[in-house]
Amino acid sequence: MIATDHAPHTDAEKAQSMLQAPFGITGSETAFQELYTKFVKPGTFSLAQLVNWMAVQPAKVFGLQQAGSLTVGQPADIAVFELTTPYEIQAADFLSMGHNSPFVGDTVYGGTQLTLVDGQIAYQR
């Protein structure tokens, strides 16, 4: 299973000294893209494995019976990614309150184009 811990912190909180600043980076907005680019594209593991680790297995572990798969009559919680066009990760593009990430400047594939939550558009590029 692969998961991220979404705990956003403001730029002001992260600007403190290393001893005072809260832990964490912006990860939920870059996890799929980084993993797809660095592991799926070179053939280390498959796209099916990545989807299994990021969607199917977390649903099983947390007992989310209506998550992790697409089933007729169940809520549509899906993300649509564009796998062929590269783009550069920019902090200004993050929708989260947090902008701290070691991945800013990375060129990746798999940009999020659409996110549906309960069948409703939550994000659209």
ABEGO torsion letter per residue (X at the ends): XBBBBBBBBBAAAAABBAAABBBEBBAAAAAAAAAAAAAAAAGABBAAAAAAAAAAAAAAAAGBAABGBBBBGBBBBBBBBBAABBBBBBAAABABABABBAABGBBBBGBBABBBBGGBBABBX
